[in-house]
Amino acid sequence: MRRRTLIGGLAGTVGAMGFMLGLGAWRSRPVADPKLPLPLSQMDWTLTDHLGATVQPQDWLNLPVMVFFGFTWCPDVCPTTLVDIESWLVELGPEADRLIVALITVDPERDTPEVLADYIGYFDPRMLALTGPAPEIAKAAEAFRVRYEKIPQDEGDYTMNHTAGVFLFRRGGSFAGIIDFHEDRRFAVPKIRRAME
Amino acid sequence: MFKPLLFTALLLPAAAFAECEPVVVGDLSVSAPWSRATIGASRPAVFYVTITNSGSEDDALTNIASPVAGMPMLHETVVKDGIASMPHAMSIPVPAGETMRLAPGSYHGMLMDLTGAQKEGDSFPVTLSFQNGGDVTIDVPVLSLRAEEAECAAAP
Protein backbone atom coordinates (compact mmCIF):
# COMPACT_ATOMS: atom_id res chain seq x y z
CA MET A 1 0.00 0.00 0.00
CA ARG A 2 2.79 2.39 1.01
CA ARG A 3 4.82 1.34 -2.02
CA ARG A 4 1.84 2.03 -4.25
CA THR A 5 1.41 5.51 -2.77
CA LEU A 6 5.11 6.18 -3.29
CA ILE A 7 5.01 5.02 -6.89
CA GLY A 8 1.88 7.09 -7.48
CA GLY A 9 3.45 10.14 -5.82
CA LEU A 10 6.65 9.95 -7.84
CA ALA A 11 4.80 9.37 -11.08
CA GLY A 12 2.54 12.31 -10.25
CA THR A 13 5.54 14.64 -10.22
CA VAL A 14 6.66 13.35 -13.60
CA GLY A 15 3.31 14.31 -15.11
CA ALA A 16 -0.30 13.27 -15.34
CA MET A 17 0.31 11.26 -18.49
CA GLY A 18 3.17 9.31 -16.98
CA PHE A 19 1.12 8.67 -13.88
CA MET A 20 -1.74 7.17 -15.79
CA LEU A 21 0.53 4.96 -17.84
CA GLY A 22 2.49 3.84 -14.79
CA LEU A 23 -0.61 3.01 -12.80
CA GLY A 24 -2.13 1.22 -15.76
CA ALA A 25 0.92 -1.01 -16.05
CA TRP A 26 0.96 -1.63 -12.30
CA ARG A 27 -2.67 -2.61 -12.29
CA SER A 28 -2.53 -4.87 -15.30
CA ARG A 29 -0.08 -7.26 -13.61
CA PRO A 30 -1.78 -10.57 -12.86
CA VAL A 31 -3.15 -10.91 -9.33
CA ALA A 32 -1.09 -13.59 -7.61
CA ASP A 33 -3.18 -13.98 -4.46
CA PRO A 34 -5.25 -17.17 -4.89
CA LYS A 35 -7.88 -15.85 -2.45
CA LEU A 36 -8.71 -12.79 -4.55
CA PRO A 37 -10.96 -12.87 -7.62
CA LEU A 38 -9.21 -13.02 -10.97
CA PRO A 39 -9.37 -9.93 -13.16
CA LEU A 40 -12.44 -10.22 -15.39
CA SER A 41 -10.13 -10.30 -18.41
CA GLN A 42 -8.67 -13.60 -17.16
CA MET A 43 -11.98 -15.26 -16.35
CA ASP A 44 -13.56 -17.87 -18.55
CA TRP A 45 -17.28 -18.54 -18.26
CA THR A 46 -20.38 -18.21 -20.40
CA LEU A 47 -23.71 -17.48 -18.75
CA THR A 48 -27.16 -16.28 -19.82
CA ASP A 49 -28.81 -13.18 -18.44
CA HIS A 50 -32.46 -12.92 -17.41
CA LEU A 51 -33.37 -11.55 -20.85
CA GLY A 52 -31.77 -14.53 -22.57
CA ALA A 53 -28.58 -12.82 -23.77
CA THR A 54 -25.23 -14.61 -23.56
CA VAL A 55 -22.77 -12.93 -21.20
CA GLN A 56 -19.03 -13.51 -20.92
CA PRO A 57 -16.63 -11.66 -18.60
CA GLN A 58 -14.93 -10.05 -21.62
CA ASP A 59 -18.23 -8.25 -22.35
CA TRP A 60 -17.79 -6.32 -19.12
CA LEU A 61 -14.40 -4.71 -19.64
CA ASN A 62 -15.69 -1.32 -20.81
CA LEU A 63 -17.41 -0.35 -17.57
CA PRO A 64 -16.93 -0.78 -13.83
CA VAL A 65 -18.69 -3.90 -12.58
CA MET A 66 -20.44 -4.96 -9.37
CA VAL A 67 -21.20 -8.70 -8.97
CA PHE A 68 -22.70 -10.79 -6.23
CA PHE A 69 -23.80 -14.40 -5.89
CA GLY A 70 -27.15 -15.51 -4.53
CA PHE A 71 -30.35 -17.37 -5.38
CA THR A 72 -33.99 -16.42 -5.58
CA TRP A 73 -35.26 -18.98 -3.05
CA CYS A 74 -33.13 -17.21 -0.43
CA PRO A 75 -35.44 -15.51 2.09
CA ASP A 76 -33.08 -13.24 4.03
CA VAL A 77 -29.58 -12.58 2.72
CA CYS A 78 -30.35 -12.10 -0.98
CA PRO A 79 -33.31 -9.70 -0.79
CA THR A 80 -31.36 -7.76 1.86
CA THR A 81 -28.33 -7.55 -0.46
CA LEU A 82 -30.49 -6.47 -3.40
CA VAL A 83 -32.17 -3.77 -1.32
CA ASP A 84 -28.74 -2.59 -0.10
CA ILE A 85 -27.47 -2.42 -3.69
CA GLU A 86 -30.54 -0.47 -4.74
CA SER A 87 -29.90 2.08 -2.01
CA TRP A 88 -26.29 2.42 -3.21
CA LEU A 89 -27.48 2.96 -6.79
CA VAL A 90 -29.88 5.65 -5.60
CA GLU A 91 -27.07 7.37 -3.70
CA LEU A 92 -24.77 7.18 -6.73
CA GLY A 93 -27.50 8.78 -8.82
CA PRO A 94 -27.04 9.01 -12.60
CA GLU A 95 -23.40 7.90 -12.15
CA ALA A 96 -24.75 4.40 -11.52
CA ASP A 97 -25.94 4.23 -15.14
CA ARG A 98 -22.36 3.46 -16.15
CA LEU A 99 -22.03 0.59 -13.69
CA ILE A 100 -22.77 -3.03 -14.57
CA VAL A 101 -24.61 -4.69 -11.69
CA ALA A 102 -25.16 -8.44 -11.83
CA LEU A 103 -26.45 -11.23 -9.64
CA ILE A 104 -25.05 -14.67 -10.50
CA THR A 105 -27.19 -17.51 -9.18
CA VAL A 106 -25.65 -20.38 -7.25
CA ASP A 107 -28.88 -22.36 -7.78
CA PRO A 108 -29.16 -22.87 -11.56
CA GLU A 109 -31.40 -25.89 -10.94
CA ARG A 110 -34.27 -23.59 -9.90
CA ASP A 111 -33.10 -20.21 -11.20
CA THR A 112 -33.75 -20.38 -14.92
CA PRO A 113 -33.59 -17.13 -16.97
CA GLU A 114 -37.41 -16.91 -16.74
CA VAL A 115 -37.38 -17.29 -12.96
CA LEU A 116 -34.61 -14.71 -12.67
CA ALA A 117 -36.50 -12.27 -14.90
CA ASP A 118 -39.52 -12.60 -12.65
CA TYR A 119 -37.41 -11.97 -9.55
CA ILE A 120 -35.07 -9.22 -10.68
CA GLY A 121 -38.04 -7.38 -12.19
CA TYR A 122 -38.98 -6.31 -8.67
CA PHE A 123 -35.68 -4.46 -8.28
CA ASP A 124 -33.74 -1.70 -10.04
CA PRO A 125 -34.01 -2.27 -13.82
CA ARG A 126 -30.26 -1.70 -14.18
CA MET A 127 -29.58 -5.03 -12.50
CA LEU A 128 -28.79 -8.18 -14.47
CA ALA A 129 -29.33 -11.72 -13.22
CA LEU A 130 -27.22 -14.52 -14.67
CA THR A 131 -27.62 -18.27 -14.77
CA GLY A 132 -26.29 -21.11 -16.87
CA PRO A 133 -25.34 -24.79 -16.84
CA ALA A 134 -23.99 -25.94 -13.47
CA PRO A 135 -20.40 -26.36 -14.79
CA GLU A 136 -20.37 -22.74 -16.05
CA ILE A 137 -21.67 -21.48 -12.67
CA ALA A 138 -18.88 -23.51 -11.05
CA LYS A 139 -16.29 -21.92 -13.38
CA ALA A 140 -17.57 -18.45 -12.56
CA ALA A 141 -17.56 -19.15 -8.81
CA GLU A 142 -14.01 -20.48 -9.07
CA ALA A 143 -12.87 -17.34 -10.89
CA PHE A 144 -14.51 -15.06 -8.30
CA ARG A 145 -13.19 -17.33 -5.45
CA VAL A 146 -16.79 -17.82 -4.39
CA ARG A 147 -17.86 -20.90 -2.46
CA TYR A 148 -21.35 -22.36 -2.43
CA GLU A 149 -22.93 -25.52 -1.14
CA LYS A 150 -26.33 -27.14 -1.37
CA ILE A 151 -27.87 -27.81 2.05
CA PRO A 152 -30.70 -30.39 2.00
CA GLN A 153 -33.72 -29.66 4.15
CA ASP A 154 -36.87 -31.58 5.02
CA GLU A 155 -39.19 -32.90 2.33
CA GLY A 156 -36.65 -32.76 -0.47
CA ASP A 157 -36.29 -29.00 -0.12
CA TYR A 158 -32.87 -27.38 -0.04
CA THR A 159 -31.16 -24.10 0.59
CA MET A 160 -27.73 -22.81 -0.44
CA ASN A 161 -24.81 -21.54 1.59
CA HIS A 162 -22.81 -19.06 -0.44
CA THR A 163 -20.27 -16.27 -0.34
CA ALA A 164 -22.31 -13.17 0.47
CA GLY A 165 -20.00 -10.26 -0.39
CA VAL A 166 -20.39 -7.88 -3.33
CA PHE A 167 -17.40 -7.80 -5.71
CA LEU A 168 -16.19 -4.61 -7.38
CA PHE A 169 -14.13 -4.41 -10.56
CA ARG A 170 -12.68 -1.34 -12.24
CA ARG A 171 -13.18 -0.55 -15.87
CA GLY A 172 -10.81 -2.92 -17.67
CA GLY A 173 -11.70 -5.73 -15.29
CA SER A 174 -9.14 -5.45 -12.47
CA PHE A 175 -10.46 -6.44 -9.05
CA ALA A 176 -11.17 -3.39 -6.87
CA GLY A 177 -12.57 -4.82 -3.63
CA ILE A 178 -15.37 -6.56 -1.77
CA ILE A 179 -18.26 -5.06 0.16
CA ASP A 180 -18.96 -7.51 2.98
CA PHE A 181 -22.51 -8.47 3.91
CA HIS A 182 -22.50 -6.80 7.30
CA GLU A 183 -20.36 -3.87 6.25
CA ASP A 184 -21.56 -0.43 7.27
CA ARG A 185 -23.33 1.00 4.25
CA ARG A 186 -21.61 4.35 4.74
CA PHE A 187 -18.42 2.70 3.50
CA ALA A 188 -20.02 0.96 0.54
CA VAL A 189 -20.73 3.93 -1.71
CA PRO A 190 -17.22 5.47 -1.36
CA LYS A 191 -15.79 2.04 -2.23
CA ILE A 192 -17.94 1.88 -5.35
CA ARG A 193 -16.94 5.44 -6.29
CA ARG A 194 -13.26 4.54 -5.98
CA ALA A 195 -13.79 1.51 -8.22
CA MET A 196 -15.50 3.78 -10.76
CA GLU A 197 -12.69 6.39 -10.89
CA MET B 1 -58.22 18.49 -3.29
CA PHE B 2 -57.81 19.90 0.19
CA LYS B 3 -60.54 17.88 1.83
CA PRO B 4 -59.45 14.38 0.82
CA LEU B 5 -55.92 15.27 1.86
CA LEU B 6 -57.06 16.42 5.26
CA PHE B 7 -59.20 13.33 5.62
CA THR B 8 -56.27 11.07 4.75
CA ALA B 9 -54.03 12.95 7.14
CA LEU B 10 -56.52 12.43 9.96
CA LEU B 11 -57.17 8.80 9.13
CA LEU B 12 -53.66 7.49 8.52
CA PRO B 13 -52.02 7.95 11.91
CA ALA B 14 -55.06 6.42 13.64
CA ALA B 15 -55.00 3.36 11.38
CA ALA B 16 -51.23 3.02 11.69
CA PHE B 17 -51.50 3.29 15.45
CA ALA B 18 -54.08 0.53 15.68
CA GLU B 19 -52.00 -1.85 13.55
CA CYS B 20 -48.79 -1.01 15.35
CA GLU B 21 -50.08 -1.83 18.80
CA PRO B 22 -47.71 -4.35 20.42
CA VAL B 23 -49.15 -7.61 21.71
CA VAL B 24 -48.35 -7.90 25.40
CA VAL B 25 -48.56 -11.20 27.25
CA GLY B 26 -47.16 -11.21 30.76
CA ASP B 27 -43.64 -9.74 30.66
CA LEU B 28 -43.33 -10.18 26.90
CA SER B 29 -44.11 -7.48 24.40
CA VAL B 30 -44.19 -8.50 20.73
CA SER B 31 -44.11 -5.65 18.22
CA ALA B 32 -43.14 -4.45 14.73
CA PRO B 33 -43.81 -7.73 12.88
CA TRP B 34 -43.32 -7.77 9.13
CA SER B 35 -42.75 -10.01 6.16
CA ARG B 36 -41.71 -9.51 2.55
CA ALA B 37 -43.93 -10.25 -0.41
CA THR B 38 -43.06 -13.56 -2.08
CA ILE B 39 -42.98 -14.36 -5.77
CA GLY B 40 -45.34 -17.30 -6.02
CA ALA B 41 -45.91 -19.84 -3.29
CA SER B 42 -42.88 -22.08 -3.76
CA ARG B 43 -40.34 -19.72 -2.26
CA PRO B 44 -40.20 -19.32 1.52
CA ALA B 45 -41.57 -16.20 3.16
CA VAL B 46 -39.65 -14.47 5.89
CA PHE B 47 -40.83 -13.30 9.30
CA TYR B 48 -39.26 -10.52 11.36
CA VAL B 49 -40.40 -9.20 14.74
CA THR B 50 -39.20 -7.46 17.90
CA ILE B 51 -39.62 -9.12 21.31
CA THR B 52 -39.03 -7.31 24.58
CA ASN B 53 -38.80 -9.18 27.87
CA SER B 54 -39.46 -6.70 30.68
CA GLY B 55 -39.49 -9.41 33.34
CA SER B 56 -36.71 -10.67 35.58
CA GLU B 57 -36.65 -14.17 34.13
CA ASP B 58 -34.95 -15.21 30.89
CA ASP B 59 -37.22 -16.57 28.20
CA ALA B 60 -36.76 -18.01 24.73
CA LEU B 61 -38.72 -18.17 21.50
CA THR B 62 -38.93 -21.89 20.79
CA ASN B 63 -41.35 -22.18 17.90
CA ILE B 64 -43.48 -20.30 15.37
CA ALA B 65 -46.64 -21.41 13.61
CA SER B 66 -48.85 -19.89 10.94
CA PRO B 67 -51.87 -21.12 8.98
CA VAL B 68 -50.17 -19.88 5.78
CA ALA B 69 -47.07 -22.09 6.13
CA GLY B 70 -46.86 -25.88 6.34
CA MET B 71 -43.30 -25.76 7.58
CA PRO B 72 -42.32 -22.70 9.61
CA MET B 73 -38.84 -22.67 11.13
CA LEU B 74 -36.57 -20.38 13.10
CA HIS B 75 -33.26 -19.65 11.42
CA GLU B 76 -30.22 -17.53 11.97
CA THR B 77 -28.20 -15.98 9.18
CA VAL B 78 -24.53 -16.48 9.98
CA VAL B 79 -21.75 -15.03 7.86
CA LYS B 80 -18.45 -16.79 8.54
CA ASP B 81 -15.39 -16.27 6.36
CA GLY B 82 -17.62 -14.36 3.96
CA ILE B 83 -19.98 -17.31 3.51
CA ALA B 84 -23.62 -16.89 4.47
CA SER B 85 -25.44 -19.86 5.91
CA MET B 86 -28.79 -20.19 7.62
CA PRO B 87 -28.58 -22.73 10.41
CA HIS B 88 -31.83 -23.81 12.04
CA ALA B 89 -32.19 -22.10 15.43
CA MET B 90 -33.59 -24.50 18.03
CA SER B 91 -34.60 -21.48 20.09
CA ILE B 92 -33.92 -17.76 20.16
CA PRO B 93 -32.98 -16.34 23.57
CA VAL B 94 -34.99 -13.43 24.96
CA PRO B 95 -33.02 -12.58 28.12
CA ALA B 96 -34.62 -10.77 31.07
CA GLY B 97 -34.77 -7.02 30.56
CA GLU B 98 -33.62 -7.25 26.95
CA THR B 99 -35.01 -6.81 23.45
CA MET B 100 -34.44 -9.44 20.76
CA ARG B 101 -34.95 -8.44 17.17
CA LEU B 102 -35.58 -10.91 14.41
CA ALA B 103 -34.18 -8.77 11.58
CA PRO B 104 -32.57 -9.00 8.12
CA GLY B 105 -29.15 -10.65 8.27
CA SER B 106 -29.80 -12.10 11.71
CA TYR B 107 -32.40 -14.31 13.39
CA HIS B 108 -35.55 -14.71 11.30
CA GLY B 109 -38.54 -16.95 10.81
CA MET B 110 -38.59 -18.88 7.55
CA LEU B 111 -42.06 -19.85 6.41
CA MET B 112 -41.82 -22.75 4.00
CA ASP B 113 -44.51 -24.71 2.21
CA LEU B 114 -46.74 -21.65 1.79
CA THR B 115 -50.45 -22.06 1.08
CA GLY B 116 -50.23 -19.20 -1.42
CA ALA B 117 -48.15 -16.25 -2.58
CA GLN B 118 -47.86 -13.50 0.03
CA LYS B 119 -48.75 -10.22 -1.64
CA GLU B 120 -47.82 -6.75 -0.50
CA GLY B 121 -50.68 -5.35 1.60
CA ASP B 122 -51.82 -8.79 2.81
CA SER B 123 -51.30 -9.92 6.36
CA PHE B 124 -51.24 -13.28 8.11
CA PRO B 125 -51.16 -14.41 11.75
CA VAL B 126 -48.08 -15.94 13.34
CA THR B 127 -48.16 -17.61 16.75
CA LEU B 128 -44.93 -17.37 18.69
CA SER B 129 -44.35 -20.00 21.40
CA PHE B 130 -42.13 -19.08 24.31
CA GLN B 131 -40.45 -21.40 26.76
CA ASN B 132 -42.02 -19.65 29.77
CA GLY B 133 -44.29 -16.96 28.39
CA GLY B 134 -46.72 -19.23 26.53
CA ASP B 135 -48.13 -18.42 23.11
CA VAL B 136 -48.49 -14.99 21.52
CA THR B 137 -50.32 -14.46 18.22
CA ILE B 138 -49.65 -11.37 16.15
CA ASP B 139 -50.83 -10.19 12.76
CA VAL B 140 -47.95 -9.80 10.32
CA PRO B 141 -48.23 -7.23 7.52
CA VAL B 142 -46.68 -8.23 4.18
CA LEU B 143 -44.50 -5.38 2.94
CA SER B 144 -42.83 -4.91 -0.42
CA LEU B 145 -40.16 -7.38 -1.54
CA ARG B 146 -37.87 -4.37 -1.24
CA ALA B 147 -38.78 -3.46 2.34
CA GLU B 148 -35.90 -3.06 4.76
CA GLU B 149 -37.70 -2.70 8.07
CA ALA B 150 -41.09 -2.70 9.78
CA GLU B 151 -43.39 0.22 9.13
CA CYS B 152 -44.35 0.13 12.80
CA ALA B 153 -41.85 1.28 15.38
CA ALA B 154 -40.82 -1.44 17.82
CA ALA B 155 -42.28 -1.13 21.31
CA PRO B 156 -39.76 0.30 23.77
Interface residues (C-beta under 8 A of the other chain):
Chain A: T72 W73 P75 D76 V77 P79 T80 L82 V83 E86 D118 Y119 Y122 F123 R147 I151 Q153 D154 E155 D157 T159 N161 H162 T163 A164 G165 I178 D180 F181 H182
Chain B: R36 I39 S42 R43 P44 A45 V46 M71 H75 T77 V79 G82 I83 A84 S85 M86 P104 G105 H108 M110 M112 D113 L145 R146 A147 E148
